[in-house]
Amino acid sequence: MDQNEAKEAYITKVSHLIEIYGLA
């Protein structure tokens, strides 16, 4: 996996977690 891909996957995952906790 490319470093840029890994960074994007991490950002997407974190953003999703923030959405979940933001609604909690």
C-alpha distance matrix in Angstrom:
0.0 3.8 6.5 8.4 6.6 6.7 10.2 11.2 10.5 12.5 15.2 15.6 16.1 18.5 20.4 20.9 22.3 24.5 25.9 26.8 28.4 30.1 31.8 32.9
3.8 0.0 3.8 5.4 5.1 6.3 8.7 10.0 10.6 12.4 14.4 15.4 16.6 18.5 20.0 21.2 22.8 24.5 25.9 27.3 28.8 30.1 32.1 33.4
6.5 3.8 0.0 3.8 5.4 5.1 6.2 8.7 9.9 10.6 12.4 14.3 15.4 16.5 18.3 20.0 21.2 22.5 24.5 26.0 27.0 28.2 30.6 31.8
8.4 5.4 3.8 0.0 3.8 5.4 5.0 6.2 8.6 9.9 10.6 12.3 14.3 15.4 16.4 18.4 20.1 21.1 22.6 24.5 25.8 26.6 28.9 30.5
6.6 5.1 5.4 3.8 0.0 3.8 5.4 5.1 6.1 8.6 9.9 10.5 12.2 14.2 15.3 16.5 18.4 20.0 21.1 22.7 24.4 25.4 27.4 29.0
6.7 6.3 5.1 5.4 3.8 0.0 3.8 5.5 5.1 6.1 8.6 9.9 10.5 12.2 14.2 15.4 16.6 18.3 20.0 21.2 22.6 24.0 26.1 27.2
10.2 8.7 6.2 5.0 5.4 3.8 0.0 3.8 5.5 5.1 6.2 8.6 9.9 10.6 12.2 14.2 15.4 16.5 18.4 20.1 21.1 22.1 24.6 25.9
11.2 10.0 8.7 6.2 5.1 5.5 3.8 0.0 3.8 5.4 5.1 6.1 8.5 9.9 10.4 12.2 14.2 15.3 16.5 18.5 20.0 20.7 22.8 24.6
10.5 10.6 9.9 8.6 6.1 5.1 5.5 3.8 0.0 3.8 5.5 5.1 6.1 8.6 9.9 10.6 12.4 14.3 15.4 16.7 18.5 19.8 21.6 22.9
12.5 12.4 10.6 9.9 8.6 6.1 5.1 5.4 3.8 0.0 3.8 5.4 5.1 6.1 8.5 9.9 10.6 12.3 14.3 15.5 16.5 18.0 20.2 21.3
15.2 14.4 12.4 10.6 9.9 8.6 6.2 5.1 5.5 3.8 0.0 3.8 5.5 5.2 6.0 8.5 9.9 10.5 12.3 14.3 15.3 16.0 18.5 20.1
15.6 15.4 14.3 12.3 10.5 9.9 8.6 6.1 5.1 5.4 3.8 0.0 3.8 5.5 5.2 6.2 8.7 9.9 10.6 12.5 14.4 15.1 16.9 18.7
16.1 16.6 15.4 14.3 12.2 10.5 9.9 8.5 6.1 5.1 5.5 3.8 0.0 3.8 5.5 5.1 6.3 8.7 10.0 10.7 12.4 14.1 15.8 16.9
18.5 18.5 16.5 15.4 14.2 12.2 10.6 9.9 8.6 6.1 5.2 5.5 3.8 0.0 3.8 5.4 5.1 6.2 8.7 9.9 10.5 11.9 14.4 15.4
20.4 20.0 18.3 16.4 15.3 14.2 12.2 10.4 9.9 8.5 6.0 5.2 5.5 3.8 0.0 3.8 5.5 5.1 6.3 8.8 10.0 10.2 12.6 14.5
20.9 21.2 20.0 18.4 16.5 15.4 14.2 12.2 10.6 9.9 8.5 6.2 5.1 5.4 3.8 0.0 3.8 5.4 5.1 6.4 8.8 9.7 11.0 12.7
22.3 22.8 21.2 20.1 18.4 16.6 15.4 14.2 12.4 10.6 9.9 8.7 6.3 5.1 5.5 3.8 0.0 3.8 5.4 5.1 6.2 8.3 10.0 10.7
24.5 24.5 22.5 21.1 20.0 18.3 16.5 15.3 14.3 12.3 10.5 9.9 8.7 6.2 5.1 5.4 3.8 0.0 3.8 5.5 5.2 5.7 8.6 9.9
25.9 25.9 24.5 22.6 21.1 20.0 18.4 16.5 15.4 14.3 12.3 10.6 10.0 8.7 6.3 5.1 5.4 3.8 0.0 3.8 5.6 5.0 6.4 8.8
26.8 27.3 26.0 24.5 22.7 21.2 20.1 18.5 16.7 15.5 14.3 12.5 10.7 9.9 8.8 6.4 5.1 5.5 3.8 0.0 3.8 5.4 5.4 6.5
28.4 28.8 27.0 25.8 24.4 22.6 21.1 20.0 18.5 16.5 15.3 14.4 12.4 10.5 10.0 8.8 6.2 5.2 5.6 3.8 0.0 3.8 5.3 5.0
30.1 30.1 28.2 26.6 25.4 24.0 22.1 20.7 19.8 18.0 16.0 15.1 14.1 11.9 10.2 9.7 8.3 5.7 5.0 5.4 3.8 0.0 3.8 5.6
31.8 32.1 30.6 28.9 27.4 26.1 24.6 22.8 21.6 20.2 18.5 16.9 15.8 14.4 12.6 11.0 10.0 8.6 6.4 5.4 5.3 3.8 0.0 3.8
32.9 33.4 31.8 30.5 29.0 27.2 25.9 24.6 22.9 21.3 20.1 18.7 16.9 15.4 14.5 12.7 10.7 9.9 8.8 6.5 5.0 5.6 3.8 0.0
